[in-house]
Amino acid sequence: TNTGAYDLTIEKTVDGSMGDREKPFDFTITVSEALDGVYNCTLSGQGGQPQETTITLDNGEATFTLSHGQSFTIKGLPVGTEYTITESGAVSDGYQVTAKIEDSDNNGTMTRSSDETQFTGTLDQETTVIFTNKKGEAVPTGIRLDALPWLLALLCGLAGCTALCVTGKTRRRKGGCGRTHG
């Protein structure tokens, strides 16, 4: 890569017990300038050999898909290119989506809508943006565990009242509450 151009890599990670690691996720890349043309790319991951391919930017936009463990590198984008990477459909499928630049706390902005997650940045070095989709650590049961202690206390109270009522009725039938009648 020469000093006038950098590579932009997009990585996909799926996490969580309910995450589908085989599912392909839809991405769109949009660049600030209409950099129409064909760019060399590398698709890597999921145990296979990296595949050299191309992507065509039409009006500064192109689409691709990635599954867990895959990455897509667009080679030779001009320094200073502003880019937006959009992942569609994951949020509506129940995933919590995050995006960030690898080994960096800055240099980009993530936004989320009801069905899209976008990451926007400026290409000022070789950059890897990691999209992580996390789905369901626990299967929803409908029971809120933060209410469980109160529910147990209520049940114990009801059980105690029931026990008192039953023993009270039994004592009355046998002659009252332990008093002798005379």
C-alpha positions in Angstrom: 0.0 0.0 0.0 1.4 3.4 -0.9 1.2 6.5 1.4 -1.7 7.9 -0.7 -4.0 5.0 0.0 -5.1 2.7 2.9 -7.0 -0.5 3.3 -10.3 -0.7 5.1 -11.2 -4.0 6.7 -14.6 -5.0 8.1 -14.7 -7.9 10.5 -17.8 -9.8 11.7 -18.1 -11.5 15.1 -21.2 -13.3 16.4 -21.4 -13.8 20.2 -23.9 -15.2 22.7 -25.6 -18.5 23.2 -28.4 -17.7 20.7 -26.1 -16.2 18.0 -26.2 -17.9 14.6 -22.6 -18.2 13.5 -23.6 -19.5 10.1 -25.9 -16.6 9.2 -24.7 -14.1 6.6 -25.2 -10.5 7.6 -25.8 -7.7 5.1 -23.5 -4.7 4.8 -23.3 -1.6 2.7 -20.3 0.7 2.5 -20.7 4.3 1.4 -17.9 6.7 0.9 -18.0 10.4 1.0 -16.7 11.0 -2.5 -18.2 9.3 -5.5 -15.1 7.0 -5.8 -16.8 5.0 -8.5 -14.7 2.1 -9.8 -13.5 -1.4 -9.1 -11.4 -2.1 -6.1 -9.4 -5.2 -5.2 -10.6 -6.9 -2.1 -9.8 -9.9 0.1 -12.5 -12.1 1.8 -11.0 -14.0 4.7 -12.1 -16.3 7.5 -14.1 -19.3 8.5 -11.2 -21.7 8.0 -10.8 -21.2 4.3 -8.0 -19.6 2.4 -8.3 -15.9 1.8 -10.1 -15.2 -1.5 -9.0 -12.3 -3.7 -12.0 -10.6 -5.3 -13.2 -7.2 -6.4 -15.9 -4.8 -5.4 -17.5 -2.1 -7.5 -18.4 1.2 -6.0 -21.3 2.7 -7.8 -22.1 6.3 -6.7 -19.7 5.6 -3.8 -21.7 2.6 -2.6 -21.3 -1.2 -2.6 -22.9 -4.2 -0.7 -21.5 -7.4 0.6 -22.3 -10.1 3.3 -20.2 -11.5 6.2 -20.7 -14.4 8.6 -19.0 -15.0 11.9 -15.2 -15.0 11.7 -15.1 -13.4 8.2 -13.5 -10.2 7.2 -13.6 -8.1 4.0 -10.7 -5.8 3.1 -11.2 -3.1 0.5 -7.7 -2.2 -0.8 -6.3 1.2 -1.9 -8.9 3.7 -0.7 -7.6 7.3 -0.8 -6.3 8.8 2.5 -9.0 10.9 4.1 -11.9 9.0 2.6 -14.9 9.4 4.8 -16.8 6.1 5.0 -20.0 4.7 6.5 -20.5 1.0 7.0 -24.1 -0.1 7.6 -25.2 -3.5 8.8 -28.9 -4.1 8.2 -31.3 -6.6 9.6 -29.4 -7.8 12.7 -31.2 -5.6 15.2 -34.6 -6.7 14.0 -33.4 -10.3 14.3 -32.8 -9.7 18.0 -29.1 -9.0 18.0 -27.4 -6.3 20.1 -24.9 -4.9 17.6 -21.8 -2.9 18.4 -19.1 -1.6 16.1 -15.7 -0.1 16.8 -12.3 0.3 15.3 -9.9 -2.5 16.4 -7.5 -1.5 19.1 -8.9 2.0 19.3 -11.3 3.9 21.6 -11.9 6.6 19.1 -11.7 7.5 15.4 -15.3 6.7 14.5 -18.9 7.0 15.5 -21.5 4.2 15.9 -25.2 4.9 15.5 -28.2 2.6 15.8 -31.7 2.6 14.5 -34.5 0.1 14.7 -33.0 -2.0 11.9 -29.5 -0.7 11.1 -26.2 -0.1 12.8 -23.8 2.4 11.2 -20.2 3.1 11.8 -18.7 6.3 10.3 -15.1 7.3 10.2 -12.3 8.8 8.2 -9.6 6.7 6.6 -6.3 8.1 8.0 -4.5 4.7 8.5 -4.9 1.0 7.8 -8.2 0.4 9.6 -10.2 -2.6 10.8 -13.8 -2.0 11.9 -15.3 -4.9 14.0 -19.0 -5.4 14.0 -20.1 -7.7 16.9 -23.6 -9.2 17.1 -24.6 -10.6 20.4 -27.8 -12.5 20.9 -29.4 -14.0 24.1 -27.2 -15.0 27.0 -30.3 -16.6 28.6 -33.6 -17.9 27.2 -36.4 -15.7 28.5 -38.6 -17.5 31.0 -40.9 -14.7 31.9 -39.7 -14.8 35.5 -37.9 -11.7 36.7 -35.3 -12.8 39.1 -35.2 -9.4 40.8 -38.7 -10.1 42.0 -38.1 -13.6 43.1 -37.2 -12.8 46.8 -40.5 -10.9 47.1 -42.5 -13.6 45.5 -40.9 -16.2 47.8 -41.7 -14.0 50.9 -45.4 -13.7 49.7 -45.7 -17.4 49.2 -44.2 -18.2 52.6 -46.7 -15.7 54.2 -49.6 -17.3 52.4 -48.4 -20.7 53.5 -48.1 -19.5 57.1 -51.6 -18.0 57.1 -53.0 -21.2 55.6 -51.3 -23.3 58.2 -52.7 -21.1 61.0 -56.2 -21.3 59.6 -56.1 -25.1 59.3 -54.7 -25.6 62.8 -57.2 -23.1 64.2 -60.1 -25.0 62.7 -58.7 -28.3 64.0 -58.4 -27.0 67.5 -61.9 -25.5 67.6 -63.3 -28.8 66.5 -61.5 -30.6 69.3 -62.8 -28.3 71.9 -61.5 -24.8 71.3 -58.1 -23.3 71.8 -56.8 -25.5 74.6 -59.2 -24.2 77.3 -61.1 -26.6 79.5 -64.8 -26.2 79.5 -66.5 -26.6 82.8 
